Amino acid sequence: MAIIHTPARSGDALTALLISAGVVLLALLTLYLVGFDQGAISRSGMYMHELMHDGRHLLGVPCH
């Protein structure tokens, strides 16, 4: 029995790279909003801070 491997097309690799980069950027944005924003970027005042308060403590990020 032989195992045949065909290399992936370059388009598939590029698509996977773009999706991976998008996921990483979305994760970093979410981490910033949960951990450090406190309404500065989101323009929500204390709403974002209060909404993400427990998330900050869960991640170990000091917020007060």
Secondary structure, DSSP 4 states (H G I P E B T S, - for coil): ------PPPHHHHHHHHHHHHHHHHHHHHHHHIIIIITTTTT--THHHHHHTHHHHHHHT----
